[in-house]
């Protein structure tokens, strides 16, 4: 199955980070995607503490991946080497 979009554009947040917009939907905060990523980590802290591996669905520009990885490493170290 191939996803079809009517429109795709790249905007920049107030903090200068890229934000993809697909069919008028911003995939990240248009104000501060880094702060949004930090809030995602905080919201999911219990899951991150209980698991050393996670599955992320929906990457957007990946602003949240660095924060998630850093927090998993802080909590669990290099558990899978």
C-alpha positions as a Markdown table, in Angstrom:
| # | Residue | x | y | z |
|---|---|---|---|---|
| 1 | Unk | 0.0 | 0.0 | 0.0 |
| 2 | Unk | 1.3 | 3.4 | -1.0 |
| 3 | Unk | 0.3 | 6.5 | 1.0 |
| 4 | Unk | -0.9 | 9.3 | -1.2 |
| 5 | Unk | -0.8 | 12.9 | 0.1 |
| 6 | Unk | -2.5 | 15.9 | -1.4 |
| 7 | Unk | 0.2 | 18.2 | -0.1 |
| 8 | Unk | 3.6 | 18.1 | 1.6 |
| 9 | Unk | 5.7 | 21.1 | 2.8 |
| 10 | Unk | 8.5 | 21.8 | 5.2 |
| 11 | Unk | 8.1 | 24.6 | 7.6 |
| 12 | Unk | 10.4 | 25.8 | 10.3 |
| 13 | Unk | 9.4 | 26.2 | 14.0 |
| 14 | Unk | 9.9 | 29.4 | 16.0 |
| 15 | Unk | 13.1 | 27.7 | 17.3 |
| 16 | Unk | 14.3 | 27.1 | 13.7 |
| 17 | Unk | 13.7 | 23.3 | 13.7 |
| 18 | Unk | 12.2 | 21.7 | 10.5 |
| 19 | Unk | 8.6 | 20.6 | 10.8 |
| 20 | Unk | 6.9 | 18.5 | 8.0 |
| 21 | Unk | 3.3 | 19.4 | 7.2 |
| 22 | Unk | 1.3 | 16.8 | 5.4 |
| 23 | Unk | -2.2 | 17.7 | 4.1 |
| 24 | Unk | -2.2 | 20.6 | 6.5 |
| 25 | Unk | -1.2 | 18.6 | 9.6 |
| 26 | Unk | 2.0 | 19.6 | 11.4 |
| 27 | Unk | 3.9 | 16.5 | 12.5 |
| 28 | Unk | 5.6 | 18.4 | 15.3 |
| 29 | Unk | 5.0 | 21.5 | 17.3 |
| 30 | Unk | 5.4 | 24.6 | 15.1 |
| 31 | Unk | 6.6 | 26.5 | 18.2 |
| 32 | Unk | 9.2 | 24.3 | 19.8 |
| 33 | Unk | 9.6 | 20.6 | 18.7 |
| 34 | Unk | 12.5 | 20.0 | 21.1 |
| 35 | Unk | 10.3 | 20.9 | 24.1 |
| 36 | Unk | 7.6 | 18.7 | 22.6 |
| 37 | Unk | 10.1 | 15.8 | 22.5 |
| 38 | Unk | 11.1 | 16.4 | 26.1 |
| 39 | Unk | 7.4 | 16.4 | 27.1 |
| 40 | Unk | 7.0 | 13.0 | 25.3 |
| 41 | Unk | 9.8 | 11.5 | 27.4 |
| 42 | Unk | 8.3 | 12.8 | 30.6 |
| 43 | Unk | 4.8 | 11.6 | 29.7 |
| 44 | Unk | 6.2 | 8.1 | 29.0 |
| 45 | Unk | 8.7 | 8.0 | 31.9 |
| 46 | Unk | 7.0 | 4.9 | 33.6 |
| 47 | Unk | 7.3 | 2.9 | 30.4 |
| 48 | Unk | 10.9 | 4.0 | 29.8 |
| 49 | Unk | 11.8 | 3.0 | 33.4 |
| 50 | Unk | 10.2 | -0.5 | 33.0 |
| 51 | Unk | 11.6 | -1.4 | 29.6 |
| 52 | Unk | 15.1 | -1.1 | 28.1 |
| 53 | Unk | 13.7 | -1.4 | 24.5 |
| 54 | Unk | 10.9 | 0.6 | 22.9 |
| 55 | Unk | 9.2 | 0.7 | 19.5 |
| 56 | Unk | 8.6 | 4.1 | 18.1 |
| 57 | Unk | 5.9 | 4.5 | 15.4 |
| 58 | Unk | 5.8 | 7.8 | 13.6 |
| 59 | Unk | 9.1 | 9.5 | 13.1 |
| 60 | Unk | 8.3 | 12.9 | 11.6 |
| 61 | Unk | 11.7 | 14.6 | 11.6 |
| 62 | Unk | 12.8 | 12.5 | 14.5 |
| 63 | Unk | 13.2 | 15.3 | 17.0 |
| 64 | Unk | 12.1 | 12.9 | 19.8 |
| 65 | Unk | 14.5 | 10.0 | 19.0 |
| 66 | Unk | 17.6 | 11.6 | 20.6 |
| 67 | Unk | 15.7 | 12.4 | 23.8 |
| 68 | Unk | 14.2 | 8.9 | 24.0 |
| 69 | Unk | 17.6 | 7.3 | 23.3 |
| 70 | Unk | 19.4 | 9.4 | 25.8 |
| 71 | Unk | 16.8 | 8.6 | 28.5 |
| 72 | Unk | 16.9 | 4.9 | 27.8 |
| 73 | Unk | 20.7 | 4.9 | 28.1 |
| 74 | Unk | 20.5 | 6.9 | 31.3 |
| 75 | Unk | 18.0 | 4.5 | 32.8 |
| 76 | Unk | 19.4 | 1.2 | 31.5 |
| 77 | Unk | 22.9 | 1.9 | 30.3 |
| 78 | Unk | 24.2 | -0.2 | 27.5 |
| 79 | Unk | 21.9 | -3.2 | 28.4 |
| 80 | Unk | 22.1 | -5.0 | 25.0 |
| 81 | Unk | 25.8 | -5.1 | 24.2 |
